Amino acid sequence: MTLSEQRLDQIATMKYGKMPPKSVVSDDVGFPIYSGYRVSGYAKEYLYKDRMLILVARGVGGTGDVKISPPEAWITNLSIVLELIEGFEKKYMFYLLNLEDLKSKLNTGAAQAQITIANLGPYRVRTHDHATQLKIVSIISA
């Protein structure tokens, strides 16, 4: 069981979600538009085929929450999408980051809580080797 400390931007690429253009928005059918808080509508196309690890970047009540999106979803700009490099399990990072109080540690907003990629990237986490990540996920998921 190897433990190492790394910056998030060393183990994941990060990008903000996007608001869907009106031409993509659909009436109650199609792919979910996911804000990080909830499904807020539907789109005729999706941005991400796979379930994605996201951090709610701003808004009332959930900034700093770590979630996994639905599959085939459009993810809005209220969230930061973290695409992990090989050797890091999505569910492991979900569990690990939810142990952190990211809102109080990384909040840069004045009137409204906000976390930016610039502040999230250098944030350091202690991670296990891949085999241990798999064991932890299987235990927690059971």
N, C-alpha and C positions, 0 to 999 in steps of 0.2 A: 504494500500500500504506500504509494509515493504521493506526497503532497507538495505542491509548488504554488507560489504566488505569481499571478500574472495580471497584466492590465487587460481590460475587456477588449480594447482595440487590437490586442495581440492575438485574441482567440475568436474574434468576430468582426465581420464588416457590418457597418451600421448605416442605415438610411432612413429618412423620414418617409412615412406613407404619403399618399397623395389623395387629394379630394377628387372624386370622379367628375369628369365633365358632364354636363346635362345630357349630352348625346348618348352617354353610357348608362345613365340611370334608368331603371325599369320599374314598373308598377307591380310590386309584390311577387315577382317571379325572377328567376335567374340566380346569380351568384351573390352571396352575402357581402354587404358593405360593412366592414367591421372597424369600429372606432377604438377598440381596446376596452371600451365600457360595455358595448353590446352590438348586436347587429342593428344597424340604423337604416337599412334599406336594402335594395337589390340592384345589381348591375348586369348588363348584357355580356360583360366579359370580366375576367379576373386579372389581378396583378400577380398573385402568387398561387401556384398549383398546390404546393405542399402546405401543411400546417406550419406556421412560422412562429418563432419566439419573438415576442414583442414586449416593449416597455411602454406604458402609458406615459406620454411626455408632457401633457398638459391637460388642464380641465379641472372641474370642480369634483373633489372627492376621491379620485383614483390615481392621481399623479404618483408615479413610482411603482405602481402595481405591475407585476410581470405576468403575462398571459401567453397562452398558445392559441393562435387564431384558428378559425375553422379552415378546412381545406378549400381550395379554389375560391379564394376571397379577394376582395378589394380592400386594402388596409388604408385607412385615412391618415391624414397628417397629424392627428392627435397622438399617434404612436411612432415609436422608433422600432424598426425591424432589425433584429440581430441575426445574421447568417453566420453560423458557427463554422470554424475550420474543421478539417478532418481530425478525429480524435476527441471531439467533444460532443456529448449527447445532449440533445435538445431538452429532454425531460430532466436530466441531471442539472443543467443550467437553470431551468425553470425552478426546481426545488431550491437550488443554492441561492439564486438571486432573490427569491421570496423570503429567505431568512434575513436578508439585509433590509435596513430601513432606508431605501434609496431616496425617498422624498426628503427626509430630514438631512441626509448627507449631501444631496446633489441639487437641491432646489435653487434656482436662480431667478425665479419670478418674484415680482413685487406685489402687484394686485392679485395675480393668479399664479398658483404653483406651476412651475415649469422645469423640465430637465432637458438639457440640450446634448447633442452628440459630443460637442466639445468638452462638456463636463463628464459625460458618461464614459467616453473612451479611455481616459487615464485611470478610471476607478479600478482598484486592485481587488482581486478575489483570490482566495486559496482554493485550488482545485486538486482533485485526485487524478491519478492515472486512469486511462480508459477502462481497463478491466475493473477497477474499483467503482468507476462511475456506473458501469453496467450492473454491478452487484447492488449498489445503492438504489438505483432506479427499480430494479426487480423487487427489492424489499419494500420500498415505499409504495410501489404500485400494487403490491399484493394486499 
